[in-house]
Every structure is written in C-alpha cells, then in structure tokens.
C-alpha cells in the first residue's frame, strides 16, 4: 500500500496532531515500512497451523480450591443494632440485616 504526503497530513489532521513538513517525510518512511511489514506477514501461508493463545507453551500454576475462611456471619450479626421498641434482639432475620424503609 503506497502512502503519500497528503495521506500523512490527512491522518495527522484527523488525529489532531500538529506535524511539520520536515516530519511528514520521516513519518511517511516509517509508516510505509510498517505497512510493508504487515503485507509480508499477511503473505505467509498459515494453513494447517493451530492458533496459539500464548507465544510460549506455558501453563498456569493454580492453587487448590480449598476453603480458607470460615463463615462468621452469625458472629457478625450478633453485633447488629437492636430492633428498638425495647427489644434486645439484633435487627436480623433469615440471615439478613433489617434496615428502615427509605423508599416509599
């Protein structure tokens, strides 16, 4: 794919990049080289080659799926605020915290 100086200036304008006339020729050379490399890579026959998810054949070390923390919900809910109206029971029901209704 052949690029021109006008193409470089148009891309720079679209990207909102200020580019001087001296820099356009250097940028043209670099972009032409990059596009040439892409064309070379696309020309390679890759039929029969299985796609890889990683460049190296590695596997992740996984830890054992073991419970490390105990369920302390009942202990935490003992610290819940009291129901009020003279009751000494914590404001919990069925394992959930009871809160005042704030939306009608």
C-alpha positions as CSV (number, residue, x, y, z in Angstrom):
1,X,0.0,0.0,0.0
2,X,1.5,3.3,-1.1
3,X,1.1,6.3,1.0
4,X,1.6,9.9,0.0
5,X,2.5,13.1,1.9
6,X,-1.1,14.2,1.6
7,X,-2.2,10.9,3.3
8,X,0.1,11.6,6.2
9,X,-1.2,15.2,6.6
10,X,-4.8,13.9,6.4
11,X,-4.2,11.3,9.1
12,X,-2.4,13.9,11.3
13,X,-5.3,16.3,10.9
14,X,-7.9,13.6,11.8
15,X,-5.8,12.6,14.8
16,X,-5.4,16.3,15.7
17,X,-1.6,16.0,15.6
18,X,0.4,19.0,14.5
19,X,3.1,17.8,12.1
20,X,5.6,19.9,10.3
21,X,6.6,19.4,6.7
22,X,10.0,18.1,7.8
23,X,8.3,15.5,10.0
24,X,5.9,14.3,7.3
25,X,8.6,12.7,5.1
26,X,10.1,10.9,8.1
27,X,6.6,9.7,9.2
28,X,5.9,8.6,5.6
29,X,9.0,6.5,5.6
30,X,8.2,4.9,9.0
31,X,4.5,4.2,8.1
32,X,5.5,2.8,4.7
33,X,7.9,0.4,6.5
34,X,5.2,-0.7,9.0
35,X,2.7,-1.3,6.2
36,X,5.3,-3.2,4.2
37,X,6.0,-5.5,7.2
38,X,2.2,-6.1,7.6
39,X,2.0,-7.1,4.0
40,X,4.9,-9.5,4.4
41,X,3.2,-11.1,7.4
42,X,-0.1,-11.4,5.6
43,X,1.6,-13.2,2.7
44,X,2.8,-16.1,4.8
45,X,0.8,-19.3,4.3
46,X,-0.6,-20.3,7.7
47,X,-2.9,-23.1,6.6
48,X,-2.7,-26.1,9.0
49,X,-1.2,-24.0,11.8
50,X,-3.1,-24.1,15.0
51,X,-3.6,-20.7,16.6
52,X,-1.9,-20.2,19.9
53,X,-3.2,-18.4,22.9
54,X,0.4,-17.6,24.1
55,X,3.7,-17.5,22.3
56,X,5.2,-20.0,24.7
57,X,3.8,-23.3,25.8
58,X,3.1,-22.5,29.4
59,X,0.6,-23.5,31.9
60,X,-0.5,-21.5,35.0
61,X,0.1,-22.8,38.4
62,X,-3.2,-22.9,40.1
63,X,-3.8,-23.2,43.8
64,X,-6.0,-25.8,45.3
65,X,-9.7,-24.8,45.6
66,X,-9.9,-25.1,49.4
67,X,-12.0,-23.0,51.8
68,X,-9.6,-20.9,53.8
69,X,-12.0,-18.7,55.7
70,X,-14.9,-19.8,57.9
71,X,-18.4,-18.5,57.7
72,X,-18.7,-15.9,60.6
73,X,-22.0,-14.4,59.5
74,X,-23.8,-15.4,62.7
75,X,-21.0,-13.9,64.8
76,X,-21.1,-10.6,62.8
77,X,-24.8,-10.4,63.0
78,X,-24.7,-10.6,66.8
79,X,-23.2,-7.1,66.6
80,X,-26.2,-5.7,64.6
81,X,-28.1,-2.8,66.1
82,X,-31.1,-3.7,68.3
83,X,-34.6,-3.8,66.8
84,X,-35.7,-1.0,69.0
85,X,-39.0,-0.6,70.9
86,X,-37.3,-2.0,74.0
87,X,-36.3,-5.2,72.3
88,X,-32.8,-6.6,72.9
89,X,-32.9,-8.8,69.7
90,X,-30.5,-7.8,66.9
91,X,-32.1,-6.4,63.8
92,X,-31.6,-9.5,61.6
93,X,-34.0,-12.0,60.1
94,X,-33.2,-15.1,58.0
95,X,-29.5,-14.1,57.9
96,X,-30.2,-10.6,56.6
97,X,-29.8,-7.2,58.3
98,X,-33.1,-5.4,58.8
99,X,-32.9,-1.7,57.9
100,X,-35.6,1.1,58.0
101,X,-37.6,1.5,54.8
102,X,-36.3,4.6,53.0
103,X,-38.2,4.4,49.7
104,X,-42.0,4.6,49.5
